[in-house]
Amino acid sequence: TRGELAAARKQWDVALEQLEAIDTAQFDFTSAGSYSLVNRWMIMGMAWFKLQAWDRACDAYRKVLEVDEDYPKAWLGLARCYNRMGRHEEAVESALAAVELEHHLIQAHYALGMALAKTKRYERAVDAFMTVLRYQPGHAQAHKRLAAVYARLGDYPELAQRHRLEANRLLELADQEVREEDAQQLEQFRIRVREMAKRLRPFYVELEEKEKQQARERQEKMQQAAAGPSQPEQERKEFILVSGLPRSGTSMLMQMLQAGGLDPMTDGERNADEDNPEGYLEWEAIKQIKAKPELIEEAGGKVTKVISMLLPALPRQHKYKVIFVMRPIEEMVASQQKMIQRRGTEGADLDTEALTRSLKRHRKEIMKLLPSLPIEVLPVFYHRILENPDRAAFRIAEFLGEEHVPYPEKMASVVRKELYRNRSAQSEEELAGQSDPGETQD
């Protein structure tokens, strides 16, 4: 629902983040019904199209056709993408499929005309654009394209001129209507403001009294602060943590923050190895936080890796900023089991399905618990970091503040896509076309 609302507001990045989170949450979206599934991929296709990611948009529309091969707007989406990519023959085929399924789909006839014109089949392009005008005579862009096609044909200068003039007239009319609508909306807004001011006038006196009372309270607090804070306030500190389930990508986040200028809290006991060639940056003592809550004091001013299982044990007299790494459970289980097999330690024979269910249940419980803790959390998605490390670095630096991350531009440089191996089917599709994965980067 959030994705749909964001798309309605044309917030395409937000729409994609919400709809892609369904995969990260391991939700079987097919259970919601074919309509919801089709609607989800159609919105994602439109979002990728608006962001000019033509390949990703095509993939989304193909997902729709896997569910319903007779969905005309998905064929239309493919045609529009192919036109933008210069694959005009494929655009012709997709547009024809759309108009065969829904002949009054004006946009499909327009996309067909564009593709035919690009492949120099001008007579057929004229037919397509004329079909658009039969359904919608005021379609300015169809008139504009017809003028260009007739100019190409060379034998119809009068028709070319007629459609050019009509296109210009319609575009000027549209601009005028927009200006008039903006003026009307502005006047309506002013009227609403004046009416609201009249309704609120009786409350102004009461509001003024409340503000005076609040000013007195602030003055009292300032006097108390001058006299010295209470003991609990003196002890209240803020700590920066990186958390997530095992093998979710927490070490990669620690390396990014270290590159950004934040010192890691680490004892150096766990060295880099085949499973994590860039190092773990762990602090073994933090595992005793439940029995020794005073340990957290040693991590002041640094960033500490804390596995998700330990978050409820954090001392609650402090505040915490937590970067929580999200990754598909199946990938984490596969990575963990391969690491156990390489080391020859116990646990390799664990039931995969049981472990997957257990981790899903744990992550769900932790995410529900976090709002009740003195924790401000920033969820980050492992795949999104690999796809766009610069954007991830910006979000993390914005969350922590430049006083903690003075060099955010250096964070993306430590992300190594080649150290990514245990992919789910979804992540394979998302990262298709990139370099071959080598070892796993935790």
Secondary structure, DSSP 8 states (H G I E B T S, - for coil): -HHHHHHHTT-HHHHHHHHHHHHHTT--GGGG-HHHHHHHHHHHHHHHHHTT-HHHHHHHHHHHHHH-TT-HHHHHHHHHHHHHHT-HHHHHHHHHHHHHH-TT-HHHHHHHHHHHHHTT-HHHHHHHHHHHHHH-TT-HHHHHHHHHHHHHHSS-HHHHHHHHHHHHHHHHHHHHHHHHHHHHHHHHHHHHHHHHHHHHGGGHHHHHHHHHHHHHHHHHHHHHHHH---HHHHH--EEEEEEESTTSSHHHHHHHHHHTT--B---S-S---SS-TT-----GGGGGTTT-GGGGGGGTTSEEE--GGGGGGS-TTSEEEEEEEE--HHHHHHHHHHHHHHHT-TTTTS-HHHHHHHHHHHHHHHHHHGGGSSEEEEEEEHHHHHH-HHHHHHHHHHHH-TTT-S-GGGGGGG--GGG-----HHHHHHTTTS----S---
